[in-house]
Amino acid sequence: LKSLAALDFFYRGLSRFYAGSKDDNAAAREMFEQVARLQPDSAVGPAYLCFTYWVDAFRGWTDSKERSLTEAARWAKSALEHQGSNGLAHIVLASVHLLHRRHAEALADCYKAVELRPNCPTANSYLANVLHYCGRPAEAISKVKEAIRITPVYPPWYMSLLAAAYRYSGQLAPSIAAARHGIRLRPTDVAPR
């Protein structure tokens, strides 16, 4: 970002986005809208805006999941129109495609995200998730392990995904170990249980 004002909104938006609550996500969206307004030639504002809409749909923080998914896809496509798109929009589009059971499109977008962001735990973990839902557990295991290697401090859902992929590949002992680790990371999480 070249605009200092846009950069300020971006970092304040990131801070709110990573706080992880419904209200923080809404506040982050407002700040990312300012980034898009202040620097319309950049992919940054739209890329992070699409993520806020995706999170609303995924977490059930919206009155209309379909409307949030439509907005997520719209902003993701807007981000892809700009030079320097960093792969975040591909991650969101892949997630939207997966929810609509368009597996081939989801895989293509995830592979593109990893190509653009090879050392990004988010890109690798989302690819692992899509691979898992496409019935490719061995590849999912490899990618989620790659995400964990990249960032030793990772969200608990990585362990839930790893446990599920191990289970679907018939590896029950590692599945149980990963699920137990996921419970240690977030005792209230239902998925690893």
C-alpha positions in Angstrom: 0.0 0.0 0.0 1.3 3.4 -1.0 -1.2 5.5 1.0 -0.3 6.0 4.6 -3.9 6.4 5.5 -4.8 3.1 3.7 -1.9 1.4 5.5 -3.2 2.7 8.9 -6.7 1.4 8.2 -5.2 -1.9 7.0 -3.2 -2.6 10.2 -6.1 -1.5 12.4 -8.4 -3.8 10.4 -6.0 -6.7 10.7 -5.9 -6.2 14.4 -9.7 -6.4 14.6 -9.9 -9.2 12.1 -7.6 -11.4 14.1 -9.4 -10.7 17.4 -11.9 -13.2 16.1 -15.3 -12.0 17.2 -18.4 -11.0 15.3 -18.1 -7.4 16.3 -14.4 -7.3 15.5 -15.0 -8.9 12.1 -17.6 -6.2 11.3 -15.2 -3.4 12.4 -12.4 -5.0 10.4 -14.7 -5.0 7.3 -15.3 -1.2 7.7 -11.6 -0.6 7.9 -10.8 -2.8 4.8 -13.6 -0.9 3.0 -11.6 2.3 3.7 -8.5 0.6 2.4 -10.4 -0.2 -0.9 -11.7 3.3 -1.1 -8.4 5.1 -0.3 -6.4 2.9 -2.7 -8.7 1.5 -5.3 -5.8 0.3 -7.5 -4.7 -2.2 -4.9 -5.8 -5.8 -4.3 -5.3 -5.5 -0.5 -8.7 -4.0 0.4 -10.8 -6.3 -1.6 -8.7 -9.4 -0.6 -9.3 -8.8 3.1 -12.9 -7.7 2.6 -13.7 -11.0 0.9 -12.3 -12.8 4.0 -14.5 -10.9 6.4 -17.6 -11.9 4.4 -16.4 -15.5 4.2 -15.9 -15.5 8.0 -19.4 -14.2 8.5 -20.8 -17.0 6.4 -18.6 -19.7 7.9 -19.3 -18.7 11.6 -23.0 -18.0 11.1 -22.6 -14.3 11.9 -24.9 -13.2 9.2 -28.6 -13.1 8.6 -28.1 -14.5 5.1 -25.3 -16.9 4.5 -25.8 -16.8 0.7 -25.6 -13.0 0.7 -22.3 -13.2 2.6 -21.0 -15.8 0.3 -22.0 -13.8 -2.7 -20.2 -10.7 -1.3 -17.2 -12.8 -0.5 -17.0 -14.1 -4.1 -17.6 -10.6 -5.5 -14.8 -9.0 -3.4 -12.5 -11.9 -4.2 -13.0 -11.5 -7.9 -12.4 -7.7 -7.5 -9.1 -8.5 -5.8 -8.1 -10.8 -8.6 -8.6 -8.0 -11.1 -5.7 -6.1 -9.6 -2.1 -6.7 -10.2 -0.2 -8.1 -7.2 -3.1 -10.3 -5.9 -1.5 -12.3 -3.2 -3.6 -15.4 -3.2 -6.0 -14.6 -0.4 -8.8 -14.1 -2.8 -8.1 -17.6 -4.3 -8.5 -19.1 -0.8 -11.9 -17.4 -0.3 -13.1 -18.4 -3.8 -12.0 -22.0 -3.1 -14.0 -22.0 0.1 -17.1 -20.7 -1.6 -16.7 -23.2 -4.4 -16.3 -26.0 -1.8 -19.5 -25.0 -0.1 -21.3 -25.1 -3.5 -19.7 -28.6 -4.2 -17.7 -27.3 -7.1 -14.7 -29.4 -6.1 -12.6 -29.0 -9.2 -12.9 -25.2 -9.0 -12.1 -25.3 -5.3 -8.9 -27.3 -5.9 -7.8 -25.0 -8.8 -8.2 -21.9 -6.7 -6.4 -23.5 -3.7 -3.5 -24.7 -5.9 -3.2 -21.1 -7.2 -3.2 -19.7 -3.7 -0.4 -22.1 -2.7 1.5 -21.2 -5.9 1.3 -17.5 -5.0 1.8 -18.1 -1.2 3.9 -21.2 -0.9 5.0 -20.5 2.7 1.6 -19.4 3.8 0.0 -21.6 6.5 -3.5 -20.4 5.5 -3.1 -21.3 1.9 -1.6 -24.7 2.7 -4.3 -25.5 5.4 -7.2 -24.5 3.1 -5.7 -26.6 0.4 -5.6 -29.5 2.9 -9.2 -28.9 3.8 -10.3 -29.0 0.1 -8.2 -32.1 -0.5 -9.9 -33.7 2.5 -13.4 -33.0 1.2 -12.3 -34.2 -2.3 -11.5 -37.6 -0.8 -7.8 -37.2 -1.0 -6.8 -37.7 2.7 -3.1 -38.6 2.1 -2.5 -35.3 0.3 -4.6 -33.5 2.9 -2.4 -34.9 5.7 0.8 -33.7 3.8 -0.6 -30.2 3.3 -1.8 -29.7 6.9 1.5 -30.9 8.2 3.2 -28.4 5.9 1.0 -25.6 7.3 2.0 -26.7 10.9 5.6 -26.8 9.9 5.4 -23.2 8.5 3.7 -21.9 11.7 4.3 -23.8 14.9 1.6 -21.6 16.5 -1.5 -22.6 14.6 -5.2 -22.5 15.0 -6.8 -25.6 16.7 -8.8 -26.5 13.6 -5.6 -27.7 12.0 -5.6 -30.6 14.4 -9.2 -31.4 13.8 -8.5 -31.4 10.0 -5.4 -33.6 10.6 -7.4 -36.0 12.8 -10.2 -36.3 10.2 -7.8 -36.9 7.3 -6.0 -39.5 9.3 -9.3 -41.2 10.1 -10.4 -41.2 6.4 -7.1 -42.7 5.4 -7.6 -45.5 7.9 -4.8 -44.4 10.3 -6.8 -44.5 13.5 -3.9 -44.2 16.1 -2.6 -40.9 14.6 -6.2 -39.7 14.2 -6.8 -40.2 17.9 -3.5 -38.5 18.8 -4.3 -35.5 16.6 -7.8 -35.2 18.0 -6.5 -35.3 21.6 -4.0 -32.6 20.8 -6.8 -30.5 19.3 -8.8 -30.9 22.5 -5.8 -29.7 24.5 -5.5 -26.7 22.2 -9.2 -25.8 22.6 -11.1 -27.9 25.2 -14.5 -26.6 24.1 -14.1 -27.5 20.5 -16.5 -30.2 19.4 -14.8 -31.3 16.1 -11.9 -33.2 17.6 -14.2 -35.0 20.0 
